[in-house]
Amino acid sequence: MIRRIIKIDEAACNGCGACAAACHEGAIGMVDGKARLLRDDYCDGLGDCLPACPTGAISFEEREAAAYDEAAVLANKAKAGAPAHTGCPGSRSRVLNAQPAAAVPGQEPASCLRQWPVQIKLAPVNAPYFEGADLLIAADCTAYAYAGLHSRFMVGRVTLIGCPKLDMVDYSEKLGAILAANNLRSLTVVRMEVPCCGGMEHAVQRAIAASGKALDVKVVVISTDGRILKETV
């Protein structure tokens, strides 16, 4: 049948994952860092994905396509273990400012946070924004000690935060699952100079080993008075 269905310009796609997160039917997925229409019969043609795309890579076309199959969509969601979010509204996975606006003189700088939630403990392992992403793992205190965290480290990256001392958990298991389930482009750790913050760096190294992925890590150490003490790869 001829019907209205989405079309994705792969050349214009920047791999942010905003469209995949906005698509309630699971018709869009991230493949090799690009958005793809996974199945014609998953697309209902309503267009929730259009306003989410920051580069205008998504449009509609009229073409021969299978009819929208709601039963298939529900079955796929159940198979993927992706029921409707029923927990705390504050932990619902969302894509935010994929491309923050340029700073305007006299106004507050734009946030560079690309997704929600940001806490390592709350982050979903298979969130679409992880695929092909540059990942920043930052200790909680770095945002307060280092004034330029957004512009220097968060811009263009997916950000996860935590405190290995206060959370009293081993982050390596959760981070290892995220690394194993997604193909990251790069990984940066920003931590404080205090000894307990070394737990963040060690957890990341254990996560990489557990994931089986070959991934170099850039580690940035921030002083308590807000200076970058060292950067290592």
CORRAHU-V93926 format. One record per residue. N is the residue number from 1. OMEGA is omega in radians with two decimals (NA if undefined). NEAR is the number of other ideal C-beta (glycine too) atoms within 12 Angstrom. Layout:
n->[N/N]
omega->[OMEGA/OMEGA]
near->[NEAR/NEAR]
//
This chain:
n->[1/2/3/4/5/6/7/8/9/10/11/12/13/14/15/16/17/18/19/20/21/22/23/24/25/26/27/28/29/30/31/32/33/34/35/36/37/38/39/40/41/42/43/44/45/46/47/48/49/50/51/52/53/54/55/56/57/58/59/60/61/62/63/64/65/66/67/68/69/70/71/72/73/74/75/76/77/78/79/80/81/82/83/84/85/86/87/88/89/90/91/92/93/94/95/96/97/98/99/100/101/102/103/104/105/106/107/108/109/110/111/112/113/114/115/116/117/118/119/120/121/122/123/124/125/126/127/128/129/130/131/132/133/134/135/136/137/138/139/140/141/142/143/144/145/146/147/148/149/150/151/152/153/154/155/156/157/158/159/160/161/162/163/164/165/166/167/168/169/170/171/172/173/174/175/176/177/178/179/180/181/182/183/184/185/186/187/188/189/190/191/192/193/194/195/196/197/198/199/200/201/202/203/204/205/206/207/208/209/210/211/212/213/214/215/216/217/218/219/220/221/222/223/224/225/226/227/228/229/230/231/232/233]
omega->[3.08/3.11/-3.13/-3.08/-3.07/3.05/-3.08/3.08/-3.06/-3.14/-3.11/-3.10/3.13/3.07/-3.07/3.13/-3.10/-3.11/3.14/3.11/-3.10/-3.10/-3.09/-3.08/-3.11/-3.13/-3.10/3.08/3.11/-3.12/-3.12/3.08/3.14/3.09/3.12/2.97/-3.03/3.12/3.13/-3.04/3.02/-3.07/-3.13/3.08/-3.10/3.02/3.07/-3.09/-3.05/-3.11/-3.14/-3.06/-3.09/-3.07/-3.12/-3.08/-3.08/3.08/3.08/3.03/3.05/-3.13/3.08/-3.11/3.08/3.13/3.09/-3.06/-3.09/3.14/3.12/3.12/-3.13/3.12/3.13/3.11/3.13/3.14/-3.12/-3.12/-3.08/3.08/3.11/-3.12/-3.10/-3.11/3.14/3.13/-3.12/3.13/3.10/-3.12/-3.14/2.98/-3.11/-3.08/-3.14/3.10/-3.08/-3.13/3.13/3.14/3.13/3.14/3.13/3.13/3.10/3.10/3.12/3.07/3.10/3.12/-3.03/-3.03/3.06/0.05/-3.13/3.14/3.14/-3.09/-3.07/-3.03/3.07/-3.06/-3.03/3.11/-3.07/-3.10/3.10/-3.04/3.13/-3.03/2.89/-3.00/3.04/3.04/-3.02/3.01/-3.08/-3.01/-3.09/-3.13/-3.12/-3.12/-3.06/-3.01/-3.06/-3.08/-3.13/-3.02/-3.07/-3.02/-3.03/-3.07/3.13/-3.11/2.93/-3.01/3.00/-3.10/3.08/3.08/-3.09/3.13/-3.05/-3.11/3.11/3.10/3.04/-3.09/-2.97/-3.13/-3.12/-3.14/3.10/3.12/3.11/-3.13/-3.11/-3.05/-3.04/3.10/-3.13/3.07/-3.13/-3.14/3.12/3.07/3.05/-3.07/3.09/-3.12/-3.07/-3.04/-3.09/-3.12/3.06/3.10/3.11/-3.13/-3.14/3.11/3.13/3.14/3.10/3.13/3.12/3.13/-3.12/-3.10/-3.09/-3.13/3.04/-3.04/3.08/-3.11/3.01/-3.13/3.12/-3.14/-3.12/3.10/-3.14/3.08/2.95/3.09/3.01/-3.11/3.11/3.05/-3.13/3.08/NA]
near->[14/13/19/22/32/39/29/34/20/19/12/19/33/29/40/41/41/37/45/44/36/31/39/25/35/36/37/41/31/36/21/15/25/28/42/32/36/25/25/29/25/34/40/29/29/18/24/23/40/25/16/31/33/27/23/20/30/36/21/20/19/14/17/12/25/20/21/24/20/18/14/23/26/19/17/24/21/14/12/19/11/26/12/10/18/9/13/12/11/13/18/20/32/27/35/28/27/37/22/23/15/13/15/10/7/6/9/11/22/20/23/31/30/39/36/27/29/32/26/38/25/25/33/32/28/23/34/41/44/39/33/28/35/31/42/42/50/43/42/31/28/40/29/17/27/30/17/20/33/27/18/24/35/34/27/26/36/47/40/44/36/39/29/34/21/17/21/12/20/21/36/28/19/29/41/26/23/37/36/23/24/34/25/35/22/23/37/36/44/43/47/36/26/23/14/20/34/20/29/44/35/24/35/43/25/22/35/27/19/22/26/13/25/12/30/17/33/25/32/34/29/34/19/18/13/19/18/25/22/15/18/16/13]
//
